[in-house]
Amino acid sequence: MNRRGHERSASAEFTRVDRTVKIHNSTERLRSELLNYITSRFEEFSSEMKQTANMPSINEIIERPVMSNSDLSSINKIENQLSSQTIASKQSVDMKRSSSAFPTKIFRMRASILTELLEVSHIRSIRQIFISILVLLVLQVALTDLFEKGTVDFFVFDLIQWNFSNLSQCLRVWLCMFMSTCAIVYYSFHFWTYKRLNFISIYSPDSTETDKLKNKSTTLLIFDWIWFVAYCCYIGLFLYIPVQHILAENYPIVTRIIILAEQVRFLMKSHAFVRENTPRAILYGQIYSEEIKTDDIIKDNFNNSSNEQKPFAIPHTPCPEFSKFLYFLFAPTLIYRDSYPRTSSIRWTYVISQLLQFATTSLFGYYLFYRFCLPVFRHFNSEHVTLKIFVLSILNCTLPGALFLFCAFYGFLHCWLNAFAEMLRFADRQFYSDWWTATSWSSYYRTWNIVVHDWLYTYVYRDCHKLLGVKYRLVSMYAVIFLSACVHEYIISLAFGYFYPILFIQFAVLGFISMLILPQRTQNNGFNVFIWASLFVGLGMQMCLYSIEWYARLNCPRYVTSPLDYFIPRSLFCRDSGDIKSSISTNIPNLVLHRQTDL
């Protein structure tokens, strides 16, 4: 029966195919007949028209010259002009391509990747599984302490109270930095852009006062250089004064990190504002002096507008309004624009949700340090300087280090920045990309923190590339990595109170070497596994070595008494002293120094 049914279905299929072929053949036959009929009718019509109008034959028309010699010469002249214009246009296109080899940052309305992924129920389930594991881990440790010791150490917040003991002073320092950025940077730049117009001479092709024009141009050049030196001095003072204050007042670690991170953020914002608006002020001065015409600017930039966020606009003022600068200071971006895409309203429930998640991840980070780092390294002395304990400590810190990475990413790059973006109605929420799929370190650096990467690419890499040229592209790449590593090490060294360049070596040396060795563009999952393993081991090494050095400086005497002690790792020359310096123990909670029970 199955065989007969199969034969019937096969015969039915063949019948259907045969019908299709017949329909296709009849359609083609009808089409050819229609074409032949139309062609014959058109030939009859053309022959009748030729007989009535006494038109020459086709051969006569072909043999007859169409135009005179003068017409041919004029056509040749036009063709030569067109060919020269084509060559010039190709050259201009090549120049524009070379000049627009660096794409500019384009802001548009888009959500963060995790926001889109969490709309999928499967991804939400993975997040809920991760949260449940963390809750069970906290409960397990809390119940263990409760049954074995009778107390739950997790709810002791002495370390948090110590870190935020001078929060009011920290807020005052932040307010001073904010006011100096608003008053000094903006209004000094505003004064410079308008004052330099007094030194610009009005351009005239028939002018005979060449000496006066030269004197004005020299005065303008000196004036610009004076303000450039003043701007560099301001950057130096802005770096020195807050650092000197937090070191003199002996701020705790967290408040130091807050002030140093905000200091770096204000400097990056100030440089972005000055770097973006200086060409605008110079262009406005050229228009003011009538050296160039606005029509020429529009024609020159019309074909270049494809690489810009919006068509090129003639500056009507040399400096933007203060409201735009103020919005930029709080906007979650480091690239200055006069305007950004905005949302229509503020979802306050979303803001509260993101801030609560940020607070939760911060508490979990505190819990990780309190339970996994503090009991292991707080009694560091000379007995710890063994290869076995060193390797085991790094491996034991890989899991807390990985969890710290996730907390920092989700808490700050997602929750904190999305909360501020929502409050400011900032529509472009691409603060990071899919860094977890990176198969090379260069891809990881580009996608981990897009906010900082855009600033480094726009104001460091592009400027270095324009100054040094294509031949030194590798130098421009390393300038970006070197500057980023220096800033990270600057914050960590001043926050902890000692110079221990573990992060700098991993970032600026090992990371750059791996960028040169590993393939840049590959879809091999093995390289993604290598990136994850390197992240875990590197973060475990950072957590281990920085914790060892911190407690070595508490438990071990100085190896040198000069200021070189700040740069020499005390953990390498530690000798068990049996006591702790009283100057430090008075500022750090006893729970951190003298907790006698281990896990």
Solvent accessible surface area in square Angstrom, and as a share of the most:
residue,aa,sasa,rsa
1,M,178,0.79
2,N,138,0.71
3,R,187,0.68
4,R,152,0.55
5,G,30,0.29
6,H,128,0.57
7,E,93,0.42
8,R,157,0.57
9,S,65,0.42
10,A,36,0.28
11,S,60,0.39
12,A,62,0.48
13,E,81,0.36
14,F,148,0.62
15,T,67,0.39
16,R,138,0.50
17,V,69,0.40
18,D,70,0.36
19,R,159,0.58
20,T,77,0.45
21,V,74,0.43
22,K,128,0.54
23,I,116,0.59
24,H,108,0.48
25,N,75,0.38
26,S,48,0.31
27,T,78,0.45
28,E,76,0.34
29,R,138,0.50
30,L,105,0.52
31,R,140,0.51
32,S,48,0.31
33,E,98,0.44
34,L,97,0.48
35,L,93,0.46
36,N,103,0.53
37,Y,139,0.53
38,I,107,0.54
39,T,74,0.43
40,S,48,0.31
41,R,132,0.48
42,F,137,0.57
43,E,105,0.47
44,E,85,0.38
45,F,120,0.50
46,S,53,0.34
47,S,48,0.31
48,E,104,0.47
49,M,97,0.43
50,K,89,0.38
51,Q,137,0.61
52,T,108,0.63
53,A,58,0.45
54,N,132,0.68
55,M,102,0.45
56,P,41,0.26
57,S,43,0.28
58,I,130,0.66
59,N,107,0.55
60,E,90,0.41
61,I,84,0.43
62,I,128,0.65
63,E,143,0.64
64,R,142,0.52
65,P,112,0.70
66,V,136,0.78
67,M,74,0.33
68,S,61,0.39
69,N,125,0.64
70,S,77,0.50
71,D,63,0.33
72,L,86,0.43
73,S,63,0.41
74,S,52,0.34
75,I,67,0.34
76,N,81,0.42
77,K,128,0.54
78,I,95,0.48
79,E,97,0.43
80,N,99,0.51
81,Q,96,0.43
82,L,100,0.50
83,S,57,0.37
84,S,62,0.40
85,Q,113,0.50
86,T,64,0.37
87,I,99,0.50
88,A,58,0.45
89,S,52,0.34
90,K,125,0.53
91,Q,106,0.47
92,S,43,0.28
93,V,66,0.38
94,D,82,0.42
95,M,137,0.61
96,K,55,0.23
97,R,168,0.61
98,S,78,0.50
99,S,76,0.49
100,S,41,0.26
101,A,66,0.51
102,F,30,0.12
103,P,81,0.51
104,T,29,0.17
105,K,34,0.15
106,I,70,0.36
107,F,11,0.05
108,R,134,0.49
109,M,126,0.56
110,R,51,0.19
111,A,42,0.33
112,S,1,0.01
113,I,41,0.21
114,L,27,0.14
115,T,37,0.21
116,E,94,0.42
117,L,61,0.30
118,L,26,0.13
119,E,127,0.57
120,V,69,0.40
121,S,61,0.39
122,H,138,0.62
123,I,53,0.27
124,R,87,0.32
125,S,50,0.33
126,I,109,0.55
127,R,77,0.28
128,Q,101,0.45
129,I,103,0.52
130,F,80,0.33
131,I,86,0.43
132,S,54,0.35
133,I,98,0.50
134,L,30,0.15
135,V,77,0.44
136,L,117,0.58
137,L,52,0.26
138,V,33,0.19
139,L,90,0.45
140,Q,104,0.46
141,V,19,0.11
142,A,12,0.09
143,L,88,0.44
144,T,48,0.28
145,D,3,0.01
146,L,78,0.39
147,F,161,0.67
148,E,129,0.58
149,K,73,0.31
150,G,51,0.49
151,T,79,0.46
152,V,35,0.20
153,D,21,0.11
154,F,32,0.13
155,F,130,0.54
156,V,51,0.29
157,F,77,0.32
158,D,56,0.29
159,L,11,0.05
160,I,42,0.21
161,Q,120,0.54
162,W,36,0.13
163,N,13,0.07
164,F,81,0.34
165,S,81,0.52
166,N,21,0.11
167,L,73,0.36
168,S,66,0.42
169,Q,65,0.29
170,C,1,0.01
171,L,106,0.53
172,R,143,0.52
173,V,20,0.11
174,W,61,0.21
175,L,93,0.46
176,C,88,0.53
177,M,7,0.03
178,F,28,0.12
179,M,105,0.47
180,S,27,0.17
181,T,0,0.00
182,C,10,0.06
183,A,52,0.40
184,I,81,0.41
185,V,8,0.05
186,Y,8,0.03
187,Y,117,0.45
188,S,37,0.24
189,F,14,0.06
190,H,66,0.29
191,F,101,0.42
192,W,24,0.08
193,T,1,0.00
194,Y,87,0.33
195,K,77,0.33
196,R,13,0.05
197,L,20,0.10
198,N,94,0.48
199,F,52,0.22
200,I,20,0.10
201,S,27,0.17
202,I,92,0.47
203,Y,110,0.42
204,S,49,0.32
205,P,113,0.71
206,D,125,0.65
207,S,44,0.28
208,T,122,0.71
209,E,97,0.44
210,T,72,0.42
211,D,104,0.54
212,K,113,0.48
213,L,52,0.26
214,K,136,0.58
215,N,96,0.49
216,K,72,0.31
217,S,65,0.42
218,T,73,0.43
219,T,57,0.33
220,L,31,0.15
221,L,105,0.52
222,I,96,0.49
223,F,26,0.11
224,D,34,0.17
225,W,146,0.51
226,I,105,0.53
227,W,66,0.23
228,F,106,0.44
229,V,82,0.47
230,A,45,0.35
231,Y,44,0.17
232,C,61,0.36
233,C,74,0.44
234,Y,27,0.10
235,I,51,0.26
236,G,37,0.35
237,L,103,0.51
238,F,13,0.05
239,L,65,0.32
240,Y,135,0.51
241,I,102,0.52
242,P,10,0.06
243,V,21,0.12
244,Q,89,0.39
245,H,63,0.28
246,I,0,0.00
247,L,81,0.40
248,A,71,0.55
249,E,93,0.42
250,N,80,0.41
251,Y,5,0.02
252,P,11,0.07
253,I,30,0.15
254,V,47,0.27
255,T,0,0.00
256,R,19,0.07
257,I,71,0.36
258,I,61,0.31
259,I,1,0.00
260,L,0,0.00
261,A,42,0.32
262,E,35,0.16
263,Q,0,0.00
264,V,19,0.11
265,R,61,0.22
266,F,1,0.00
267,L,29,0.14
268,M,24,0.11
269,K,2,0.01
270,S,3,0.02
271,H,55,0.25
272,A,0,0.00
273,F,0,0.00
274,V,27,0.15
275,R,81,0.29
276,E,54,0.24
277,N,3,0.02
278,T,37,0.21
279,P,67,0.42
280,R,49,0.18
281,A,1,0.01
282,I,72,0.37
283,L,34,0.17
284,Y,46,0.18
285,G,2,0.02
286,Q,64,0.28
287,I,34,0.18
288,Y,100,0.38
289,S,4,0.03
290,E,88,0.39
291,E,98,0.44
292,I,55,0.28
293,K,116,0.49
294,T,54,0.31
295,D,89,0.46
296,D,79,0.41
297,I,11,0.05
298,I,92,0.47
299,K,148,0.63
300,D,95,0.49
301,N,29,0.15
302,F,145,0.60
303,N,98,0.50
304,N,53,0.27
305,S,31,0.20
306,S,104,0.67
307,N,39,0.20
308,E,78,0.35
309,Q,61,0.27
310,K,117,0.50
311,P,103,0.65
312,F,82,0.34
313,A,70,0.54
314,I,32,0.16
315,P,16,0.10
316,H,158,0.70
317,T,50,0.29
318,P,1,0.01
319,C,6,0.03
320,P,1,0.01
321,E,90,0.40
322,F,63,0.26
323,S,75,0.48
324,K,68,0.29
325,F,0,0.00
326,L,63,0.31
327,Y,43,0.16
328,F,0,0.00
329,L,1,0.01
330,F,69,0.29
331,A,3,0.02
332,P,13,0.08
333,T,9,0.05
334,L,10,0.05
335,I,1,0.00
336,Y,6,0.02
337,R,49,0.18
338,D,50,0.26
339,S,65,0.42
340,Y,18,0.07
341,P,30,0.19
342,R,101,0.37
343,T,29,0.17
344,S,111,0.72
345,S,67,0.43
346,I,53,0.27
347,R,126,0.46
348,W,143,0.50
349,T,113,0.66
350,Y,39,0.15
351,V,3,0.02
352,I,100,0.51
353,S,45,0.29
354,Q,11,0.05
355,L,62,0.31
356,L,113,0.56
357,Q,43,0.19
358,F,58,0.24
359,A,48,0.37
360,T,87,0.51
361,T,22,0.13
362,S,57,0.36
363,L,89,0.44
364,F,22,0.09
365,G,9,0.09
366,Y,26,0.10
367,Y,1,0.00
368,L,0,0.00
369,F,59,0.24
370,Y,1,0.01
371,R,4,0.02
372,F,56,0.23
373,C,1,0.00
374,L,0,0.00
375,P,12,0.07
376,V,67,0.39
377,F,2,0.01
378,R,1,0.00
379,H,74,0.33
380,F,4,0.02
381,N,26,0.13
382,S,42,0.27
383,E,132,0.59
384,H,45,0.20
385,V,87,0.50
386,T,64,0.37
387,L,141,0.70
388,K,146,0.62
389,I,69,0.35
390,F,70,0.29
391,V,68,0.39
392,L,85,0.42
393,S,8,0.05
394,I,13,0.07
395,L,99,0.49
396,N,103,0.53
397,C,4,0.02
398,T,28,0.16
399,L,111,0.55
400,P,3,0.02
401,G,1,0.01
402,A,6,0.05
403,L,17,0.08
404,F,60,0.25
405,L,14,0.07
406,F,62,0.26
407,C,20,0.12
408,A,57,0.44
409,F,13,0.05
410,Y,42,0.16
411,G,2,0.02
412,F,95,0.40
413,L,5,0.03
414,H,4,0.02
415,C,0,0.00
416,W,82,0.29
417,L,19,0.09
418,N,1,0.01
419,A,0,0.00
420,F,60,0.25
421,A,0,0.00
422,E,3,0.01
423,M,57,0.26
424,L,41,0.20
425,R,77,0.28
426,F,2,0.01
427,A,2,0.02
428,D,5,0.03
429,R,15,0.05
430,Q,54,0.24
431,F,3,0.01
432,Y,1,0.00
433,S,18,0.12
434,D,60,0.31
435,W,7,0.02
436,W,64,0.23
437,T,74,0.43
438,A,4,0.03
439,T,19,0.11
440,S,1,0.01
441,W,30,0.11
442,S,8,0.05
443,S,25,0.16
444,Y,17,0.07
445,Y,48,0.18
446,R,116,0.42
447,T,24,0.14
448,W,54,0.19
449,N,32,0.16
450,I,18,0.09
451,V,24,0.14
452,V,44,0.25
453,H,45,0.20
454,D,21,0.11
455,W,23,0.08
456,L,17,0.08
457,Y,55,0.21
458,T,15,0.09
459,Y,11,0.04
460,V,18,0.10
461,Y,27,0.10
462,R,37,0.13
463,D,29,0.15
464,C,32,0.19
465,H,24,0.11
466,K,120,0.51
467,L,151,0.75
468,L,83,0.41
469,G,27,0.26
470,V,114,0.66
471,K,189,0.80
472,Y,119,0.45
473,R,125,0.45
474,L,88,0.44
475,V,75,0.43
476,S,0,0.00
477,M,38,0.17
478,Y,73,0.28
479,A,30,0.23
480,V,24,0.14
481,I,11,0.06
482,F,89,0.37
483,L,66,0.33
484,S,11,0.07
485,A,0,0.00
486,C,46,0.28
487,V,46,0.27
488,H,79,0.35
489,E,8,0.04
490,Y,62,0.24
491,I,32,0.16
492,I,38,0.19
493,S,8,0.05
494,L,21,0.11
495,A,2,0.02
496,F,53,0.22
497,G,28,0.27
498,Y,3,0.01
499,F,68,0.28
500,Y,19,0.07
501,P,34,0.21
502,I,24,0.12
503,L,26,0.13
504,F,47,0.20
505,I,78,0.40
506,Q,33,0.15
507,F,34,0.14
508,A,1,0.01
509,V,60,0.34
510,L,104,0.52
511,G,5,0.05
512,F,24,0.10
513,I,82,0.42
514,S,18,0.12
515,M,11,0.05
516,L,94,0.47
517,I,128,0.65
518,L,30,0.15
519,P,58,0.36
520,Q,78,0.35
521,R,232,0.85
522,T,29,0.17
523,Q,169,0.75
524,N,81,0.42
525,N,117,0.60
526,G,44,0.43
527,F,50,0.21
528,N,27,0.14
529,V,98,0.56
530,F,93,0.39
531,I,3,0.02
532,W,53,0.19
533,A,49,0.38
534,S,32,0.20
535,L,18,0.09
536,F,64,0.27
537,V,67,0.38
538,G,14,0.13
539,L,38,0.19
540,G,0,0.00
541,M,59,0.27
542,Q,32,0.14
543,M,27,0.12
544,C,0,0.00
545,L,19,0.10
546,Y,18,0.07
547,S,11,0.07
548,I,19,0.10
549,E,0,0.00
550,W,42,0.15
551,Y,2,0.01
552,A,0,0.00
553,R,24,0.09
554,L,6,0.03
555,N,20,0.10
556,C,3,0.02
557,P,63,0.40
558,R,130,0.47
559,Y,127,0.48
560,V,38,0.22
561,T,120,0.70
562,S,48,0.31
563,P,119,0.75
564,L,106,0.53
565,D,11,0.06
566,Y,64,0.24
567,F,114,0.47
568,I,46,0.24
569,P,26,0.16
570,R,7,0.03
571,S,7,0.04
572,L,109,0.54
573,F,77,0.32
574,C,1,0.01
575,R,164,0.60
576,D,86,0.45
577,S,49,0.31
578,G,73,0.70
579,D,98,0.51
580,I,42,0.21
581,K,70,0.30
582,S,83,0.53
583,S,75,0.48
584,I,43,0.22
585,S,27,0.18
586,T,108,0.63
587,N,68,0.35
588,I,11,0.06
589,P,24,0.15
590,N,104,0.53
591,L,38,0.19
592,V,4,0.02
593,L,6,0.03
594,H,88,0.39
595,R,14,0.05
596,Q,137,0.61
597,T,67,0.39
598,D,89,0.46
599,L,122,0.61
